[in-house]
Amino acid sequence: MKQIRIAILLLVLLACSKDKDPGFTSAEGKWKYVTSDGKIAVTFELVKIPSGGLDITNPTMKIDGTLYNAEKQISGVNLPVIGTIRINANDSKAVYPYNIIFNNGVVRSDFTKIEVPTGSYTFPWLTVKPLSAVIIERQ
């Protein structure tokens, strides 16, 4: 009787094992990047548009810890390459037009990161800082 209970317990435990996460299957989803100095953080969502390309929705920009509404621009999308992503503060609270630009991003085949060789961001106002070897991470 004890052996039957152990066998049933083992079967139940095996049946309850977690399935492997299948991972991401496209670039569509939420993304985030924070500059190495922590001054600028952006989030955005890549979504498929009817023509088959990608667009950005729900962009946000955090400047020195304060969250602002943002606008976006995306161009040169031919996956896995995204030519340019530009996010800029578009909020009356933002006294100056801060922005961040990512150039020639490449979406990894597992869709977890976008590798960007070059870019730039503005902080403080009128000071443009270069970016290199940027990794935008999937959220």
C-alpha positions as CSV (number, residue, x, y, z in Angstrom):
1,M,0.0,0.0,0.0
2,K,2.8,2.3,0.9
3,Q,4.5,1.7,-2.5
4,I,1.3,2.6,-4.3
5,R,1.1,5.9,-2.5
6,I,4.7,6.7,-3.3
7,A,4.1,5.8,-7.0
8,I,1.0,8.0,-7.1
9,L,2.8,10.9,-5.4
10,L,5.6,10.6,-8.0
11,L,3.2,10.6,-10.9
12,V,1.4,13.7,-9.5
13,L,4.8,15.5,-9.0
14,L,5.9,14.7,-12.5
15,A,2.6,15.9,-14.0
16,C,2.9,19.2,-12.1
17,S,6.3,20.1,-13.5
18,K,6.6,23.4,-15.1
19,D,6.8,23.7,-18.9
20,K,9.7,25.4,-20.4
21,D,9.2,29.0,-21.3
22,P,8.9,29.1,-25.1
23,G,10.5,32.6,-25.1
24,F,9.7,35.5,-27.3
25,T,8.7,34.9,-30.9
26,S,8.9,38.5,-32.3
27,A,10.2,41.9,-31.6
28,E,6.8,43.0,-30.5
29,G,6.7,43.9,-26.8
30,K,7.9,46.3,-24.1
31,W,11.5,47.6,-24.1
32,K,13.6,49.7,-21.7
33,Y,16.9,51.5,-21.7
34,V,18.6,53.5,-19.0
35,T,21.8,55.5,-19.7
36,S,24.9,54.5,-17.7
37,D,24.7,57.7,-15.6
38,G,21.0,57.0,-14.9
39,K,20.0,60.5,-16.1
40,I,17.7,59.3,-18.9
41,A,15.5,56.2,-19.0
42,V,13.1,55.4,-21.8
43,T,10.4,52.7,-22.2
44,F,8.4,51.9,-25.3
45,E,6.4,49.2,-26.9
46,L,7.1,47.8,-30.4
47,V,3.9,46.9,-32.2
48,K,3.1,45.5,-35.6
49,I,1.3,47.8,-38.0
50,P,-1.0,46.7,-40.8
51,S,1.6,47.2,-43.5
52,G,3.7,44.6,-41.7
53,G,6.3,46.9,-40.2
54,L,6.8,48.0,-36.6
55,D,5.8,51.2,-34.8
56,I,6.3,52.5,-31.3
57,T,3.5,53.0,-28.8
58,N,3.4,54.1,-25.1
59,P,6.8,55.9,-25.1
60,T,7.9,57.3,-21.7
61,M,11.0,59.3,-20.7
62,K,12.3,59.6,-17.2
63,I,14.7,62.6,-16.9
64,D,16.8,62.7,-13.7
65,G,14.1,60.7,-11.9
66,T,11.0,62.5,-13.1
67,L,8.6,60.8,-15.5
68,Y,7.5,62.7,-18.6
69,N,5.2,62.0,-21.5
70,A,7.2,61.4,-24.7
71,E,6.9,61.2,-28.4
72,K,8.6,58.7,-30.7
73,Q,10.0,58.3,-34.2
74,I,11.1,55.0,-35.7
75,S,12.5,54.6,-39.2
76,G,14.5,52.1,-41.4
77,V,12.8,49.0,-40.0
78,N,13.9,45.9,-41.9
79,L,14.1,43.3,-39.1
80,P,16.4,42.4,-37.5
81,V,17.6,46.0,-38.2
82,I,15.9,49.1,-36.9
83,G,17.6,52.1,-38.5
84,T,16.7,54.8,-36.0
85,I,14.6,55.1,-32.8
86,R,14.2,58.5,-31.3
87,I,12.3,59.3,-28.1
88,N,11.9,62.8,-26.9
89,A,10.2,64.5,-23.9
90,N,6.9,66.0,-25.0
91,D,5.5,67.4,-21.7
92,S,5.0,70.9,-20.4
93,K,6.9,69.8,-17.3
94,A,10.0,69.3,-19.4
95,V,11.5,72.8,-19.7
96,Y,13.9,71.7,-22.4
97,P,13.5,69.3,-25.3
98,Y,15.4,66.3,-24.1
99,N,15.9,63.3,-26.4
100,I,17.6,60.0,-26.9
101,I,18.5,58.5,-30.3
102,F,19.5,54.9,-31.1
103,N,21.1,54.2,-34.5
104,N,21.3,50.9,-36.4
105,G,19.8,48.7,-33.7
106,V,19.8,44.9,-34.3
107,V,17.2,42.8,-32.6
108,R,18.7,39.6,-31.3
109,S,17.3,36.3,-32.7
110,D,15.8,35.4,-29.3
111,F,14.0,38.8,-29.2
112,T,15.4,39.7,-25.7
113,K,17.7,42.6,-26.6
114,I,18.3,45.2,-29.2
115,E,22.0,45.9,-29.7
116,V,22.7,49.5,-30.8
117,P,26.2,50.4,-31.9
118,T,25.8,54.2,-31.6
119,G,23.4,56.8,-30.4
120,S,23.2,60.0,-28.3
121,Y,21.2,61.7,-25.6
122,T,20.8,65.2,-24.4
123,F,21.4,65.9,-20.7
124,P,21.7,68.5,-19.3
125,W,20.1,70.8,-21.9
126,L,22.4,71.6,-24.8
127,T,24.8,68.9,-23.8
128,V,24.7,66.0,-26.2
129,K,26.4,62.8,-25.0
130,P,27.4,60.0,-27.3
131,L,26.3,56.4,-26.7
132,S,28.0,53.3,-27.9
133,A,27.4,49.5,-27.4
134,V,23.9,50.1,-26.1
135,I,21.7,47.2,-25.1
136,I,17.9,47.9,-25.0
137,E,16.3,45.1,-22.9
138,R,13.0,43.4,-23.2
139,Q,10.6,43.9,-20.3
